[in-house]
Amino acid sequence: MMASKIVKKQQGAGAKGTILWLPGWSMPDRVFDRLREQLPEFHHISADYRDADSPERMLLLSETAAESNRSADDSICDSNGFHGPLLIAGWSLGGLLALKLAAKGCADGLVLFAATARFTRSKDEADRGWPDAYVRQMIKGLMNDRQVVETKFRRNMFTEAEWDSDLGDSLPHNGSWTTPALMAGLQLLRNEDCLPELPEIKCPVLLVHGTADMICPYGVASELAASLPRAELVAVPGSGHVPFLGREADIADKLRRWWDEHQNSCYSASI
């Protein structure tokens, strides 16, 4: 019963497995709709953080969504109740949560968009994150005028060239998350650190990262690629913090090729 309240399902063919979609801070999961449409061979599920009131609740929602991949009464499941392998696709905050799930052995593969293993960084790591003081200011600002905080954050998601091309207008509107959920997400970004766990994540990982990202700078993509044992990095030149937006067909092709290669190598190793 709990999973039905927190997990949105989109029925797909499911032949290649299931993708669990974890959105970024303040974003509804429909930001992925056009990308999911390009991947009809997968079954799609997602976690909904809009009403989460604590970082612990966000982690629980993520874990429950991953567990929902097993559903004995779904007609497109196999005889064991599985939708095949589970890929977890996380963007930004969702990428941090995806890494937490993978460290617990919940994923067969990860697709990380503009992700980081630790968001807040010291001054000498400015090329890999934001200072904690800035995130604390955002939390304080939410109590005064959340629209100002969300609008400023969204402004940083895109480069000037992307704004000039109206790419930012493709995002869902502000206001889908409750204020407690926004605060919980920022607290999670302040405190979670997956860096020590990266070498233990053995599943294949596809990293998609914009070279002009001002929120999760490109340095963290290089850090992830160097620390994850089976990572492949796809750089998106000139892109900001939403590297899949407006590039859905190309990103879907790269994801499909990457996953097919890993599936084929697993099959070859088993015979």
JORANOR-V275620 format. One record per pair of residues at least 12 apart in sequence whose C-alpha atoms are under 10 Angstrom apart, sorted by the first residue. I is the first residue (numbers start at 1). J is the second residue. D is the distance in Angstrom with one decimal. If there is no record, write none. Layout:
# JORANOR-V275620
<<I/J/D> <I/J/D>>
This chain:
# JORANOR-V275620
<<2/61/9.3> <2/64/8.2> <2/65/9.7> <2/68/9.9> <3/47/9.3> <3/61/8.3> <3/64/6.3> <3/65/6.5> <3/66/9.6> <3/67/8.6> <3/68/6.6> <4/64/10.0> <4/65/9.3> <4/68/8.8> <5/47/9.8> <5/48/8.9> <5/61/10.0> <6/46/8.3> <6/47/6.2> <6/48/5.6> <6/49/8.1> <6/50/9.6> <6/51/9.5> <6/52/9.9> <6/61/6.8> <6/62/9.2> <6/64/8.3> <6/65/7.4> <7/20/9.4> <7/21/10.0> <7/45/6.5> <7/46/5.5> <7/47/5.1> <7/48/6.3> <7/49/9.7> <7/61/8.2> <7/62/9.1> <7/64/8.3> <7/65/5.9> <7/66/9.4> <7/68/8.0> <8/20/9.8> <8/21/9.7> <8/29/8.9> <8/44/8.5> <8/45/5.7> <8/46/5.4> <8/47/6.8> <8/48/7.4> <8/65/8.9> <9/43/8.2> <9/44/6.0> <9/45/4.5> <9/46/6.7> <9/47/9.4> <9/65/9.9> <9/68/9.8> <10/33/9.9> <10/36/9.1> <10/40/9.9> <10/42/9.6> <10/43/6.8> <10/44/5.1> <10/45/6.1> <10/46/8.6> <11/40/8.8> <11/41/9.9> <11/42/8.4> <11/43/5.7> <11/44/6.4> <11/45/8.4> <11/76/8.6> <12/36/9.4> <12/37/9.4> <12/39/8.5> <12/40/5.5> <12/41/6.2> <12/42/5.5> <12/43/4.3> <12/44/6.6> <12/45/9.7> <12/76/8.7> <13/39/9.4> <13/40/6.3> <13/41/4.9> <13/42/5.7> <13/43/6.0> <13/44/9.4> <13/76/7.6> <13/83/9.6> <14/39/9.8> <14/40/7.9> <14/41/5.5> <14/42/4.2> <14/43/4.3> <14/44/8.1> <14/76/7.1> <14/77/8.1> <14/78/9.8> <14/82/9.8> <14/83/6.2> <14/84/7.4> <14/85/9.6> <15/40/9.2> <15/41/5.7> <15/42/6.1> <15/43/7.8> <15/76/9.1> <15/77/9.7> <15/83/8.0> <15/84/7.5> <15/85/9.6> <16/39/9.7> <16/40/9.6> <16/41/6.1> <16/42/5.5> <16/43/8.0> <16/83/8.5> <16/84/6.8> <16/85/7.3> <16/86/9.2> <16/87/9.8> <16/256/9.3> <16/259/8.8> <16/260/8.7> <16/263/9.0> <17/41/8.0> <17/42/5.4> <17/43/6.2> <17/44/8.8> <17/69/9.4> <17/77/9.8> <17/82/8.6> <17/83/5.4> <17/84/4.2> <17/85/4.7> <17/86/6.0> <17/87/7.5> <17/108/9.8> <18/41/9.1> <18/42/5.4> <18/43/4.5> <18/44/5.6> <18/45/7.3> <18/66/9.7> <18/69/7.2> <18/82/9.0> <18/83/5.8> <18/84/6.4> <18/85/6.2> <18/86/5.0> <18/87/6.1> <18/88/8.3> <18/108/9.9> <19/36/9.1> <19/39/9.6> <19/42/6.7> <19/43/6.3> <19/44/5.1> <19/45/6.3> <19/46/8.0> <19/66/9.3> <19/69/9.1> <19/83/9.4> <19/84/9.8> <19/85/8.5> <19/86/5.9> <19/87/4.7> <19/88/5.6> <19/89/6.6> <19/90/10.0> <19/107/9.8> <19/109/9.3> <19/110/9.2> <19/111/9.2> <20/43/8.7> <20/44/6.1> <20/45/4.9> <20/46/5.1> <20/47/7.5> <20/62/9.0> <20/65/7.4> <20/66/6.8> <20/68/9.6> <20/69/8.5> <20/86/7.2> <20/87/6.2> <20/88/4.7> <20/89/6.0> <20/90/8.2> <20/98/9.2> <20/107/9.4> <20/110/9.6> <20/111/9.8> <21/36/9.3> <21/44/7.5> <21/45/6.4> <21/46/4.6> <21/47/6.7> <21/48/9.4> <21/62/9.5> <21/65/9.3> <21/66/9.8> <21/87/8.7> <21/88/6.2> <21/89/4.9> <21/90/6.0> <21/91/8.3> <21/94/7.9> <21/95/9.5> <21/98/9.1> <21/111/9.3> <22/45/9.2> <22/46/6.1> <22/47/5.9> <22/48/8.0> <22/49/8.8> <22/62/7.8> <22/65/9.6> <22/88/7.5> <22/89/6.1> <22/90/4.6> <22/91/6.4> <22/92/8.9> <22/93/8.0> <22/94/4.5> <22/95/7.1> <22/96/9.4> <22/97/7.7> <22/98/7.4> <22/112/9.7> <23/46/8.4> <23/47/7.9> <23/48/8.3> <23/49/8.4> <23/89/8.5> <23/90/6.1> <23/91/5.4> <23/92/7.4> <23/93/7.0> <23/94/5.0> <23/95/8.0> <23/97/9.6> <23/113/9.7> <24/49/9.5> <24/90/7.5> <24/91/5.1> <24/92/5.0> <24/93/4.7> <24/94/5.1> <24/95/7.8> <24/96/9.4> <24/97/9.8> <24/113/9.3> <24/114/9.4> <24/115/9.3> <24/185/9.0> <24/242/9.6> <25/49/8.9> <25/50/9.6> <25/91/8.7> <25/92/7.2> <25/93/5.7> <25/94/7.6> <25/150/9.4> <25/153/9.6> <25/177/8.9> <25/181/9.1> <25/182/7.1> <25/183/9.8> <25/184/9.7> <25/185/6.3> <25/186/7.8> <25/189/9.2> <26/49/8.6> <26/50/7.7> <26/93/9.4> <26/150/7.5> <26/153/9.5> <26/154/9.5> <26/172/9.9> <26/173/9.7> <26/174/7.5> <26/175/7.6> <26/176/7.0> <26/177/5.7> <26/178/8.7> <26/179/9.4> <26/181/8.1> <26/182/6.2> <26/183/9.8> <26/185/8.1> <26/186/9.7> <27/48/9.5> <27/49/8.7> <27/50/8.2> <27/91/9.9> <27/93/9.9> <27/94/10.0> <27/171/8.6> <27/172/7.3> <27/173/8.6> <27/174/7.8> <27/175/8.7> <27/176/7.0> <27/177/7.3> <27/182/9.8> <28/46/9.9> <28/47/9.4> <28/48/7.3> <28/49/8.0> <28/50/7.3> <28/171/9.7> <28/172/7.4> <28/173/9.2> <28/174/9.4> <28/175/9.5> <28/176/6.4> <28/177/7.6> <29/45/9.7> <29/46/7.0> <29/47/7.7> <29/48/7.1> <29/49/9.0> <29/50/9.6> <29/172/9.4> <30/46/9.6> <30/171/9.2> <30/172/7.6> <31/170/8.5> <31/171/6.5> <31/172/6.5> <31/242/9.9> <31/244/9.8> <31/245/8.4> <32/46/9.9> <32/89/9.9> <32/91/9.6> <32/171/9.9> <32/244/8.6> <32/245/8.5> <32/248/9.0> <33/248/9.6> <34/244/9.5> <34/245/8.5> <34/246/8.9> <34/247/9.5> <34/248/6.5> <34/249/8.7> <34/252/9.9> <35/244/7.6> <35/245/8.2> <35/246/9.2> <35/247/8.4> <35/248/4.9> <35/249/7.1> <35/250/9.5> <35/251/7.9> <35/252/6.6> <36/248/8.5> <36/249/9.8> <36/252/8.2> <37/248/8.8> <37/249/9.2> <37/252/9.2> <38/248/7.0> <38/249/6.2> <38/250/9.3> <38/251/9.1> <38/252/6.1> <38/253/8.4> <38/256/9.9> <39/248/9.7> <39/249/9.0> <39/252/6.5> <39/253/8.7> <39/255/9.1> <39/256/8.0> <41/256/9.6> <42/83/8.8> <42/84/9.3> <42/85/9.9> <42/86/9.8> <42/87/9.6> <42/256/10.0> <43/69/9.4> <43/76/8.9> <43/77/9.8> <43/83/7.1> <43/84/9.0> <43/86/9.5> <44/69/9.5> <44/83/9.6> <44/86/9.9> <44/87/9.7> <45/65/7.5> <45/66/8.7> <45/68/8.5> <45/69/8.1> <45/88/9.6> <46/61/9.7> <46/62/8.5> <46/65/6.7> <46/66/8.7> <46/68/9.8> <46/88/9.3> <46/89/9.3> <47/60/9.9> <47/61/6.3> <47/62/5.9> <47/63/9.0> <47/64/8.4> <47/65/5.8> <47/66/8.6> <47/94/9.3> <48/61/7.4> <48/62/8.5> <48/65/9.0> <48/177/9.5> <49/61/7.4> <49/62/8.8> <49/94/9.8> <49/176/9.6> <49/177/7.3> <49/178/9.1> <49/181/6.9> <49/182/9.1> <49/184/9.6> <49/185/8.7> <50/175/9.4> <50/176/6.4> <50/177/4.1> <50/178/5.9> <50/179/9.0> <50/180/9.0> <50/181/6.0> <50/182/8.1> <50/185/9.9> <51/176/9.1> <51/177/6.4> <51/178/5.8> <51/179/8.6> <51/180/7.5> <51/181/5.6> <51/182/9.0> <51/184/9.8> <52/177/8.5> <52/178/8.0> <52/179/9.5> <52/180/7.1> <52/181/4.8> <52/182/8.5> <52/183/9.5> <52/184/7.2> <52/185/8.6> <53/178/8.4> <53/179/8.6> <53/180/5.1> <53/181/5.0> <53/182/8.4> <53/183/7.9> <53/184/5.9> <53/185/8.8> <54/180/7.4> <54/181/6.9> <54/182/9.3> <54/183/7.9> <54/184/4.6> <54/185/7.6> <54/186/9.8> <54/187/8.2> <54/188/8.3> <55/181/8.5> <55/183/8.8> <55/184/5.0> <55/185/6.3> <55/186/8.5> <55/187/6.7> <55/188/5.3> <55/189/9.0> <55/191/9.4> <55/192/9.3> <56/184/8.5> <56/185/10.0> <56/188/8.5> <57/181/9.4> <57/184/8.6> <58/94/9.7> <58/97/8.3> <58/181/8.7> <58/184/8.0> <58/185/7.8> <58/188/8.6> <59/97/6.9> <59/98/9.6> <59/100/8.3> <59/101/8.5> <59/188/9.3> <62/88/9.9> <62/94/9.0> <62/97/7.2> <62/98/8.0> <62/100/9.3> <62/101/7.7> <63/97/9.2> <63/98/9.5> <63/100/9.3> <63/101/6.8> <63/104/9.5> <63/106/8.0> <66/86/7.9> <66/87/9.3> <66/88/8.2> <66/98/9.8> <66/101/8.2> <66/106/6.9> <66/107/8.0> <67/86/9.8> <67/106/8.1> <68/82/9.3> <68/83/9.7> <69/81/8.3> <69/82/6.2> <69/83/6.1> <69/84/8.3> <69/85/8.9> <69/86/7.3> <70/82/4.8> <70/83/6.9> <70/84/9.1> <70/86/10.0> <71/83/8.1> <84/108/9.6> <85/107/8.0> <85/108/5.9> <85/109/8.1> <85/263/9.6> <86/106/8.0> <86/107/5.6> <86/108/5.3> <86/109/6.7> <86/110/8.7> <87/102/9.8> <87/106/9.2> <87/107/5.9> <87/108/5.8> <87/109/4.7> <87/110/5.5> <87/111/7.2> <87/203/9.7> <87/204/9.6> <87/205/9.4> <87/259/9.3> <88/101/8.5> <88/102/8.4> <88/106/8.8> <88/107/6.4> <88/108/8.0> <88/109/6.5> <88/110/4.9> <88/111/6.2> <88/112/8.2> <88/205/9.6> <89/107/9.9> <89/109/8.6> <89/110/5.9> <89/111/4.5> <89/112/5.7> <89/113/7.6> <89/205/9.7> <89/206/9.2> <89/207/9.9> <90/110/7.8> <90/111/6.4> <90/112/5.1> <90/113/6.1> <90/114/8.6> <90/115/7.4> <91/111/8.5> <91/112/5.9> <91/113/4.5> <91/114/6.0> <91/115/6.0> <91/116/9.3> <91/208/9.4> <91/209/9.9> <91/241/9.1> <91/242/8.2> <91/243/9.5> <91/244/9.5> <92/112/7.8> <92/113/6.4> <92/114/5.3> <92/115/4.5> <92/116/6.8> <92/117/9.6> <92/119/9.0> <92/189/9.5> <92/215/8.7> <92/216/7.5> <92/241/8.1> <92/242/8.9> <93/113/9.7> <93/114/9.0> <93/115/7.1> <93/116/8.1> <93/117/9.6> <93/118/9.9> <93/119/8.6> <93/185/7.4> <93/186/8.8> <93/188/8.3> <93/189/6.9> <93/216/10.0> <94/112/8.4> <94/113/8.7> <94/114/9.6> <94/115/7.8> <94/116/9.6> <94/185/9.7> <95/110/8.8> <95/111/8.1> <95/112/5.4> <95/113/6.7> <95/114/7.6> <95/115/4.9> <95/116/6.8> <95/117/8.1> <95/207/9.9> <96/112/8.7> <96/114/9.9> <96/115/6.5> <96/116/6.1> <96/117/5.8> <96/118/7.5> <96/119/8.5> <96/188/9.1> <96/189/8.1> <96/192/7.9> <96/193/8.4> <96/194/7.5> <97/115/9.6> <97/116/9.9> <97/117/9.2> <97/188/9.2> <97/189/9.7> <97/192/9.0> <97/194/9.3> <98/110/7.2> <98/111/8.6> <98/112/7.9> <98/115/9.3> <98/117/9.8> <99/111/9.9> <99/112/8.7> <99/115/9.2> <99/116/8.9> <99/117/7.3> <99/193/9.8> <99/194/6.9> <99/195/9.5> <99/197/8.5> <99/198/7.9> <99/201/8.1> <99/205/9.9> <100/117/9.0> <100/192/9.0> <100/193/9.1> <100/194/6.8> <100/197/8.4> <100/198/9.5> <100/201/9.6> <101/201/9.7> <102/197/9.4> <102/198/9.2> <102/200/9.1> <102/201/6.2> <102/202/8.4> <102/203/7.7> <102/205/9.9> <103/194/8.4> <103/197/6.4> <103/198/7.5> <103/199/9.3> <103/200/6.8> <103/201/5.5> <103/202/8.6> <103/203/9.5> <104/197/9.6> <104/200/9.6> <104/201/8.6> <105/200/9.6> <105/201/7.8> <105/202/8.8> <105/203/8.6> <106/203/9.8> <107/201/9.4> <107/202/9.6> <107/203/7.1> <107/204/9.3> <108/202/8.9> <108/203/5.7> <108/204/7.4> <108/205/9.2> <109/201/9.7> <109/202/8.9> <109/203/5.2> <109/204/5.0> <109/205/5.8> <109/206/8.1> <109/230/9.7> <109/259/8.3> <109/262/9.3> <110/201/9.8> <110/203/7.3> <110/204/6.4> <110/205/4.6> <110/206/6.2> <110/207/8.3> <110/231/9.1> <110/259/9.9> <111/204/8.7> <111/205/5.8> <111/206/4.8> <111/207/6.1> <111/208/7.5> <111/231/9.7> <111/232/9.8> <111/255/7.9> <111/258/10.0> <111/259/9.8> <112/205/7.4> <112/206/6.2> <112/207/5.0> <112/208/6.1> <112/209/8.2> <112/221/9.5> <112/224/10.0> <112/233/9.6> <113/206/8.6> <113/207/6.2> <113/208/4.9> <113/209/5.9> <113/210/8.7> <113/216/9.9> <113/221/9.5> <113/234/9.7> <113/241/8.3> <113/242/7.5> <113/243/6.9> <113/244/7.6> <114/207/7.7> <114/208/6.3> <114/209/4.8> <114/210/6.9> <114/211/9.6> <114/213/7.6> <114/215/8.4> <114/216/6.2> <114/217/8.2> <114/218/8.2> <114/220/8.7> <114/221/7.5> <114/240/8.6> <114/241/5.9> <114/242/7.0> <114/243/7.1> <114/244/9.4> <115/207/7.9> <115/208/8.3> <115/209/7.6> <115/215/9.6> <115/216/6.7> <115/217/9.2> <115/218/9.5> <115/220/7.6> <115/221/7.3> <115/224/8.7> <115/241/9.1> <116/128/8.2> <116/129/8.3> <116/189/9.7> <116/193/9.2> <116/194/8.6> <116/195/8.9> <116/215/9.9> <116/216/6.6> <116/217/8.9> <116/218/9.6> <116/219/9.5> <116/220/5.8> <116/221/7.2> <116/223/8.6> <116/224/7.3> <117/129/9.9> <117/189/9.6> <117/192/7.9> <117/193/6.0> <117/194/4.8> <117/195/5.4> <117/196/9.0> <117/197/9.0> <117/198/8.0> <117/220/7.8> <117/221/9.4> <117/223/8.8> <117/224/7.3> <118/130/9.7> <118/188/9.9> <118/189/7.3> <118/190/8.1> <118/191/8.1> <118/192/6.3> <118/193/4.8> <118/194/6.3> <118/195/6.7> <118/216/9.5> <118/220/8.6> <119/131/8.5> <119/132/8.6> <119/135/9.6> <119/186/9.8> <119/188/9.2> <119/189/5.7> <119/190/6.6> <119/191/8.4> <119/192/7.9> <119/193/7.9> <119/194/9.8> <119/215/8.9> <119/216/7.3> <119/217/9.9> <119/220/9.1> <120/132/5.2> <120/133/8.9> <120/134/9.0> <120/135/7.9> <120/189/7.0> <120/190/5.7> <120/191/7.9> <120/192/8.9> <120/193/9.0> <120/216/9.7> <121/133/10.0> <121/190/9.2> <125/219/9.1> <125/220/9.7> <126/217/8.4> <126/219/9.1> <127/214/9.3> <127/216/8.6> <127/217/5.9> <127/218/7.5> <127/219/5.6> <127/220/7.7> <128/214/9.7> <128/215/8.9> <128/216/6.5> <128/217/5.3> <128/218/7.1> <128/219/5.1> <128/220/5.0> <128/221/8.5> <128/222/9.4> <128/223/8.4> <129/214/8.7> <129/215/7.0> <129/216/5.7> <129/217/6.3> <129/218/9.4> <129/219/8.5> <129/220/7.6> <130/190/9.5> <130/214/9.3> <130/215/7.4> <130/216/8.0> <130/217/9.0> <131/190/9.1> <132/189/9.2> <132/190/6.4> <132/191/9.3> <133/190/9.5> <134/190/10.0> <135/183/9.9> <135/186/6.7> <135/187/8.3> <135/189/8.3> <135/190/7.0> <136/183/9.7> <136/186/8.2> <136/187/8.5> <136/190/8.3> <137/149/9.3> <138/150/8.9> <138/152/9.7> <138/153/9.1> <138/182/9.7> <138/183/8.6> <138/186/8.0> <139/179/9.6> <139/180/9.9> <139/182/8.2> <139/183/5.9> <139/184/9.2> <139/185/9.7> <139/186/6.9> <139/187/8.2> <140/183/9.0> <142/179/7.1> <142/180/9.3> <142/182/8.0> <142/183/7.6> <143/179/8.0> <143/180/9.7> <143/183/9.3> <146/174/9.6> <146/175/8.7> <146/178/9.9> <146/179/7.4> <146/182/8.9> <147/174/7.4> <147/175/7.7> <150/173/10.0> <150/174/6.8> <150/175/8.4> <150/182/9.3> <151/173/9.8> <151/174/7.6> <153/215/8.6> <154/168/8.1> <154/171/9.1> <154/174/9.0> <154/215/9.8> <154/241/9.3> <155/168/8.3> <155/214/9.9> <156/213/8.4> <156/214/6.2> <156/215/6.7> <156/240/8.1> <156/241/7.9> <157/212/9.6> <157/213/7.2> <157/214/6.8> <157/215/6.7> <157/216/9.4> <157/239/9.3> <157/240/5.8> <157/241/4.7> <157/242/6.6> <157/243/9.7> <158/210/9.9> <158/212/8.4> <158/213/7.5> <158/214/7.9> <158/215/9.4> <158/238/9.6> <158/239/7.3> <158/240/4.7> <158/241/6.2> <158/242/7.3> <158/243/9.4> <159/212/7.1> <159/213/7.9> <159/214/8.2> <159/238/7.8> <159/239/7.0> <159/240/5.6> <159/241/8.6> <160/240/9.4> <161/238/8.6> <161/239/9.1> <161/240/9.7> <162/238/8.8> <162/239/7.7> <162/240/7.9> <167/242/9.6> <167/245/7.6> <167/246/7.1> <168/242/9.3> <168/245/8.9> <168/246/9.9> <170/245/7.7> <170/246/8.3> <171/242/9.5> <171/245/8.4> <195/223/9.2> <195/224/8.5> <195/227/8.2> <195/228/9.6> <196/227/9.3> <197/227/9.2> <197/228/9.1> <198/224/7.7> <198/225/9.8> <198/226/9.5> <198/227/5.9> <198/228/5.3> <198/229/8.0> <199/224/9.7> <199/226/9.3> <199/227/5.8> <199/228/5.4> <199/229/6.1> <199/230/9.4> <200/227/9.3> <200/228/7.8> <200/229/7.9> <201/227/9.4> <201/228/6.5> <201/229/7.1> <201/230/8.3> <201/231/9.8> <202/228/7.6> <202/229/6.2> <202/230/6.6> <202/231/9.3> <203/228/8.9> <203/229/8.2> <203/230/6.6> <203/231/8.6> <203/262/9.8> <204/228/8.6> <204/229/8.0> <204/230/4.9> <204/231/6.0> <204/232/8.0> <204/258/9.2> <204/259/8.6> <204/262/7.6> <205/224/9.6> <205/225/8.8> <205/228/7.7> <205/229/8.7> <205/230/6.0> <205/231/4.6> <205/232/6.3> <205/233/8.5> <205/258/9.2> <205/259/9.5> <206/225/9.1> <206/230/8.6> <206/231/5.9> <206/232/5.1> <206/233/6.2> <206/234/7.4> <206/254/9.1> <206/255/7.5> <206/258/7.5> <206/259/8.8> <207/221/7.1> <207/222/9.5> <207/224/8.1> <207/225/7.6> <207/231/6.9> <207/232/6.0> <207/233/4.6> <207/234/5.8> <207/235/8.1> <207/255/9.8> <208/221/8.1> <208/232/8.7> <208/233/6.2> <208/234/4.8> <208/235/6.1> <208/236/7.1> <208/242/9.5> <208/243/6.9> <208/244/8.0> <208/251/8.4> <208/254/9.6> <208/255/9.5> <209/221/6.5> <209/222/9.5> <209/233/7.7> <209/234/6.5> <209/235/5.3> <209/236/5.9> <209/237/8.6> <209/238/10.0> <209/239/7.8> <209/240/8.2> <209/241/7.6> <209/242/8.3> <209/243/6.1> <209/244/8.9> <210/234/8.6> <210/235/5.9> <210/236/4.5> <210/237/6.0> <210/238/6.4> <210/239/4.3> <210/240/5.2> <210/241/6.3> <210/242/7.5> <210/243/5.5> <210/244/9.1> <211/234/9.9> <211/235/6.4> <211/236/6.0> <211/237/5.2> <211/238/5.6> <211/239/5.9> <211/240/6.9> <211/241/8.9> <211/243/9.1> <212/235/9.9> <212/236/8.6> <212/237/7.3> <212/238/5.3> <212/239/5.3> <212/240/4.9> <212/241/7.7> <212/243/9.7> <213/236/9.7> <213/237/9.8> <213/238/8.3> <213/239/6.5> <213/240/3.9> <213/241/4.8> <213/242/8.2> <213/243/8.7> <214/239/9.7> <214/240/6.5> <214/241/6.7> <215/240/8.1> <215/241/6.3> <215/242/10.0> <216/240/9.0> <216/241/7.0> <217/240/8.9> <217/241/8.5> <218/235/8.7> <218/236/10.0> <218/240/9.4> <218/241/9.6> <221/233/7.4> <221/234/9.2> <221/235/8.6> <222/235/9.8> <232/258/8.6> <234/251/9.3> <234/254/8.6> <236/251/9.8>>
